[in-house]
Amino acid sequence: MEEEFRSTLNDNYSSSHNTNAVKEIEILSAVQQPIPHHKPKRKVVAYASLCLISAVIGGLTTVATVPYIYPANTSSPLQTTNSSFTQVANYTADETIYPVAQIAKNVGPAVVGVSNLQSSRGFSGTSNLQVAGSGSGFIIDAEKGYITTNNHVIEGAQKITVSLSDGRTLDAKLIGADPRTDLAVLQISDTTNLTAVALGDSSKVEVGESVVAIGNPGGDEFARSVTTGVISATNRTLNLQGVASYNLIQTDAAINPGNSGGPLVNYQGLVIGINSVKYAETGFEGMGFAIPISDALPTIEQLIASGVAKHPALLVNTDDQYNTYAKTNNKPQGAYISGVTQNGPAAKAGIQQGDVITKINDGQIQNSSDLIRELYKNKVGDKVTITYIRNGQTKQAEAILGELSST
């Protein structure tokens, strides 16, 4: 089987009318003069006609201009939803942009705190459940009580509790978890007055786009904290278990311990990512990473449907220590095969220990994480072309992808 990589996550972790819009100007005569009995002169008539025409033109111009200066809001109000989470909302960059305060007001109630309780032996020798860690999550189906979060938030939990925006703390059932994609789905039985998020399409995000992160940094004490920033980059990769299979969204919106599992939201109020990792290297600030929601949905759907997630696999073991050797000795980079499962897809395709995989189809492979990402672009049972190096020679083979389960 593919080797598992452990995540080193830092997770102890204005409306009255605008006075500048249309100003009503009152023209008052200071003194009313006696009206002469003779007919006005033609010059006076001409002046009066000119003033009247000017007033009409000015009024029409104002009416025509106002809609462009103060456009009507033709979009529907920002809304949360109770509908199925599988309905990914379509949006374009020119849709209504909402104030952060409105986004927080609407999305915040769907964000929950997640506590991981594990047994701990006290001074008296008795074993009690204590909070071993905490994180965030968000409601994706209000009718059924489904909540998504990160696997590392609930990993090893003997009991899981969820804190809601209305002050309730409820026990949660673990529906399924998948370490390979760092995702988990919880369910609460009491669905009274729940609100679910609306999901966006993460494939449409753009660098520089404004985003909002909502979560519980440090636990319930700072529940539903809101931070803002931009999308700093897309298609980032990290060689960490769980997120290695994704092209991640990078953001400078503050993500702190406890934010894991919370939503990354665009200014249309749609969730585009699941906050998962903070780059904690000394000297670096404002580097957080989120799992794209469109990439996460297939796994979430599997976990809800069956409690497990199934991934395409070659059923091999890899060793990235080879890459250090390859750099030193001017060898090609790739995923070094340190073991092959007997009768597995790779073995049937003729892949052997010592081979270095450099491509899956047209996808370049430089390490084991690349191998995982390229494999996960496919489905169980798909046929792929493997390009590999053996004894300095480049070869190709075809393989039918097998299956790896989250259990």
C-alpha positions in Angstrom: 0.0 0.0 0.0 1.0 3.7 -0.4 2.8 4.9 2.6 0.9 7.3 4.9 2.4 10.7 5.7 1.6 12.3 9.0 0.5 16.0 9.0 2.7 18.3 11.1 -0.1 20.8 11.6 0.2 23.6 14.1 -3.3 22.8 15.5 -3.3 22.6 19.3 -4.2 25.1 17.6 -24.0 52.7 5.0 -29.3 52.8 4.8 -30.6 56.2 4.7 -30.7 57.9 1.3 -27.3 59.2 0.3 -27.3 63.0 0.6 -25.1 63.2 -2.4 -27.5 61.2 -4.5 -30.2 63.6 -5.8 -30.4 66.9 -4.0 -33.7 68.7 -4.1 -33.0 72.4 -4.7 -35.6 74.9 -3.7 -35.6 78.3 -5.5 -37.3 81.0 -3.4 -38.2 84.6 -4.6 -37.1 87.2 -2.0 -39.7 89.9 -3.0 -42.6 89.6 -5.2 -42.7 92.5 -7.6 -45.9 94.0 -9.0 -47.0 92.5 -12.2 -46.9 95.0 -15.0 -49.9 95.3 -17.1 -48.0 95.6 -20.4 -46.8 92.6 -22.3 -43.3 91.3 -21.4 -40.6 92.1 -23.8 -39.6 89.4 -26.2 -36.1 89.2 -24.6 -37.7 88.2 -21.3 -39.8 85.6 -23.0 -36.7 84.2 -24.6 -34.8 84.0 -21.3 -37.7 82.3 -19.6 -38.0 79.7 -22.4 -34.3 79.0 -22.2 -34.5 78.5 -18.4 -37.4 76.1 -18.8 -35.6 74.0 -21.5 -32.5 73.9 -19.4 -34.4 72.7 -16.3 -36.1 69.9 -18.3 -32.8 68.8 -19.8 -31.1 68.9 -16.4 -33.9 66.8 -14.8 -33.8 64.2 -17.5 -30.1 64.0 -17.2 -30.2 63.4 -13.5 -32.9 60.7 -13.9 -30.8 58.9 -16.5 -27.6 59.2 -14.5 -28.7 58.0 -11.1 -29.0 54.3 -12.0 -25.4 54.2 -13.1 -24.1 56.0 -10.1 -26.3 54.1 -7.7 -27.1 50.8 -9.4 -30.0 48.7 -8.2 -29.1 45.5 -6.5 -30.5 43.0 -9.0 -29.0 40.0 -7.2 -30.8 38.1 -4.5 -29.8 38.8 -0.9 -27.0 36.8 0.6 -28.6 33.7 1.9 -27.6 30.5 3.7 -29.4 27.3 2.9 -31.0 24.2 4.1 -30.7 22.4 0.8 -28.4 19.6 -0.2 -24.7 20.4 0.1 -24.1 18.7 -3.2 -25.6 21.7 -5.0 -22.5 23.7 -5.7 -23.5 27.3 -6.3 -22.5 28.9 -9.6 -21.1 32.4 -9.5 -19.1 34.8 -11.5 -16.7 37.5 -10.5 -19.1 40.4 -11.3 -21.8 39.1 -8.9 -22.8 41.2 -5.8 -20.0 41.6 -3.3 -21.2 41.7 0.2 -19.7 43.5 3.3 -17.7 41.3 5.6 -20.2 42.1 8.4 -23.0 40.6 6.3 -21.0 37.5 5.4 -20.2 37.0 9.1 -23.8 37.4 10.1 -25.0 34.9 7.5 -22.2 32.3 7.5 -21.2 32.5 11.2 -24.2 30.6 12.5 -23.2 27.6 10.3 -19.7 27.4 11.8 -19.2 25.1 14.8 -16.6 24.3 17.3 -15.4 20.7 17.4 -13.9 19.2 20.6 -11.9 16.0 20.6 -12.2 14.2 23.9 -9.9 11.4 25.0 -9.3 9.5 28.2 -6.8 10.9 30.6 -5.7 9.4 33.9 -6.0 11.8 36.8 -4.1 12.0 40.1 -6.6 9.7 41.7 -5.9 7.0 39.1 -9.3 7.2 37.6 -9.7 7.7 33.9 -11.7 10.6 32.6 -12.5 12.1 29.3 -10.6 15.3 28.7 -10.4 17.7 25.8 -7.3 16.6 23.9 -7.8 19.1 21.0 -10.2 21.4 19.3 -10.9 22.8 15.9 -13.7 24.0 13.7 -16.3 22.7 11.3 -19.3 23.9 9.4 -22.8 22.6 8.7 -23.3 21.4 5.1 -26.7 19.9 5.6 -29.0 21.5 8.1 -31.9 19.0 7.7 -29.7 16.0 8.4 -27.2 17.6 10.7 -24.1 16.9 8.7 -20.9 18.8 9.6 -17.6 18.6 7.8 -14.2 19.2 9.4 -10.6 18.0 9.2 -9.7 14.4 10.1 -6.8 15.7 12.2 -9.3 17.6 14.4 -11.1 14.4 15.4 -8.4 11.8 15.0 -8.2 9.5 18.0 -11.3 10.9 19.7 -13.3 8.7 22.0 -16.0 11.3 22.1 -16.7 14.3 20.0 -18.8 17.3 20.9 -19.9 20.2 18.8 -20.7 23.8 20.0 -23.2 25.8 18.1 -23.7 29.5 17.6 -26.8 29.5 19.8 -24.8 28.2 22.8 -25.8 24.6 22.6 -23.2 21.9 23.0 -24.1 18.6 21.5 -22.6 15.1 21.1 -21.6 14.3 17.6 -21.5 11.0 15.8 -18.5 10.3 13.5 -20.0 9.3 10.2 -16.6 8.8 8.5 -13.1 10.0 8.4 -10.3 9.8 5.8 -6.7 10.4 6.8 -5.5 10.4 3.2 -7.5 13.6 2.4 -7.7 15.0 6.0 -11.5 15.1 5.9 -14.2 13.9 8.3 -18.0 14.1 8.5 -19.9 14.4 11.7 -23.6 14.3 12.5 -25.7 15.8 15.2 -29.2 14.5 16.0 -30.8 17.7 17.1 -31.3 19.7 13.9 -33.4 22.5 15.5 -32.8 25.9 14.0 -29.6 24.8 12.1 -28.2 26.8 9.2 -26.1 25.4 6.5 -23.5 27.1 4.4 -23.8 27.7 0.6 -21.0 26.1 -1.4 -19.1 27.8 -4.2 -16.9 26.5 -7.0 -13.3 26.5 -5.9 -12.1 25.9 -9.5 -13.1 29.5 -10.3 -11.1 31.3 -7.6 -8.6 33.9 -8.7 -5.4 35.2 -7.1 -6.1 38.5 -5.3 -9.7 37.6 -4.7 -10.9 38.7 -1.2 -11.8 36.0 1.2 -13.0 35.6 4.8 -11.9 32.9 7.2 -14.2 31.9 10.1 -13.4 29.6 12.9 -12.5 29.0 16.5 -8.8 29.8 17.0 -7.9 28.7 20.5 -11.2 27.0 21.1 -14.6 28.2 22.1 -13.3 31.2 23.9 -12.7 32.8 20.5 -15.5 31.0 18.7 -16.5 32.2 15.2 -13.6 34.7 14.9 -13.6 36.4 11.5 -10.4 37.3 9.6 -10.0 38.7 6.1 -7.5 38.6 3.4 -7.0 37.5 -0.2 -6.2 34.4 -2.1 -2.4 34.6 -2.3 -2.0 31.7 -4.7 -3.6 28.6 -6.0 -2.3 25.1 -6.9 0.1 25.1 -3.9 1.4 21.7 -2.8 2.5 20.5 0.6 4.1 17.2 1.3 1.9 16.5 4.3 -0.4 13.5 4.9 -3.9 14.4 4.0 -3.2 17.6 2.0 -0.6 16.0 -0.2 -3.3 14.9 -2.6 -4.6 18.5 -3.2 -3.6 21.6 -5.1 -4.2 23.9 -2.2 -5.5 27.5 -1.9 -3.0 29.8 -0.2 -4.4 32.8 1.7 -3.1 35.5 4.0 -6.3 35.6 6.0 -5.2 34.8 9.5 -5.5 31.1 10.2 -4.6 30.0 13.8 -4.6 26.8 15.8 -8.3 25.9 16.1 -9.2 27.3 12.7 -8.7 23.9 11.1 -11.9 22.6 9.6 -13.5 26.0 9.3 -14.7 27.6 6.1 -12.8 29.9 3.7 -15.5 32.1 2.2 -15.5 34.4 -0.8 -17.2 37.8 -0.9 -20.3 36.3 -2.5 -20.8 34.4 0.8 -19.9 31.0 -0.6 -17.6 28.5 0.9 -14.6 27.8 -1.4 -12.3 26.0 0.9 -11.7 24.2 4.2 -9.0 25.8 6.3 -6.5 23.1 7.1 -2.9 24.2 7.5 -0.9 27.2 8.7 2.7 27.5 7.6 4.4 27.9 11.0 8.1 28.3 10.0 9.8 31.0 12.0 9.9 34.3 10.1 6.9 33.5 7.9 3.5 35.1 8.5 0.2 35.1 6.6 0.6 31.8 5.0 -2.4 29.6 5.5 -3.8 26.8 3.2 -7.2 25.5 2.5 -8.5 22.4 0.8 -10.5 23.5 -2.3 -14.2 22.6 -1.6 -14.8 21.3 -5.1 -12.0 18.8 -4.6 -13.2 17.8 -1.2 -16.8 17.1 -2.1 -16.3 13.7 -3.7 -14.7 12.4 -0.5 -17.3 14.0 1.7 -20.1 12.4 -0.4 -18.4 9.0 -0.1 -18.1 9.4 3.7 -21.8 10.3 4.0 -22.9 7.5 1.7 -20.8 4.6 3.2 -18.7 5.9 6.1 -15.5 5.3 4.1 -13.7 6.9 1.2 -12.2 4.9 -1.6 -9.2 6.1 -3.6 -7.5 4.9 -6.8 -4.1 3.2 -6.1 -1.2 1.4 -7.6 -0.6 -0.4 -4.3 3.1 0.4 -4.0 5.3 1.8 -1.3 7.6 4.8 -2.1 10.7 6.3 -0.5 11.5 10.0 -1.0 15.0 9.6 0.3 15.8 8.6 -3.2 15.4 12.3 -4.3 18.3 13.4 -2.2 20.5 10.8 -3.8 19.1 11.7 -7.3 20.0 15.4 -6.8 23.5 14.5 -5.7 24.1 12.1 -8.5 22.3 14.0 -11.3 19.6 11.4 -11.6 16.0 12.0 -12.7 13.5 13.0 -9.9 10.5 10.8 -9.4 8.7 8.5 -7.0 11.0 5.7 -6.0 9.3 2.3 -5.6 10.5 0.6 -2.4 7.8 -2.1 -2.5 5.1 -3.6 -4.7 2.0 -5.4 -3.4 1.8 -8.8 -4.8 -0.9 -9.2 -7.5 -1.6 -5.5 -7.2 -2.1 -3.1 -10.1 1.5 -2.1 -10.3 2.8 -5.6 -10.0 0.4 -6.8 -12.8 1.8 -3.9 -14.9 5.3 -5.1 -14.4 6.5 -2.4 -12.0 9.3 -3.6 -9.7 11.1 -2.5 -6.6 13.7 0.1 -7.5 11.8 1.6 -10.4 11.3 5.3 -10.4 7.9 6.6 -11.7 8.2 9.9 -13.5 4.8 10.2 -15.1 1.1 9.1 -14.7 -0.4 9.7 -18.1 0.8 13.2 -18.9 1.3 14.3 -15.3 4.8 14.8 -14.2 6.0 13.0 -11.0 8.9 14.3 -8.9 8.1 12.7 -5.5 5.6 10.5 -3.8 3.2 13.4 -3.2 3.1 14.1 -6.9 2.3 10.4 -7.4 -0.7 10.6 -5.1 -2.1 13.8 -6.7 -1.9 12.4 -10.2 -3.5 9.1 -9.1 -6.3 10.9 -7.4 -7.2 12.6 -10.6 -8.5 9.2 -11.7 -11.1 6.7 -10.4 -10.8 3.2 -9.2 -10.8 1.0 -12.3 -9.4 3.6 -14.7 -6.5 2.6 -17.0 -3.4 4.8 -16.7 -0.1 4.9 -18.5 2.9 4.8 -16.2 6.3 6.2 -17.3 9.2 4.9 -15.2 12.9 4.5 -15.2 14.6 1.2 -14.7 18.4 0.8 -14.9 18.7 4.2 -16.6 16.2 3.3 -19.3 12.8 5.0 -19.7 9.9 2.5 -20.0 6.1 2.6 -20.1 3.4 0.3 -18.8 -0.4 0.4 -18.5 -2.2 -0.4 -15.2 -5.8 -0.7 -14.1 -6.0 1.3 -10.8 -7.0 -0.6 -7.7 -8.5 0.7 -4.5 -7.4 2.0 -1.2 -10.0 2.5 1.5 -10.0 5.0 4.4 -10.6 2.1 6.9 
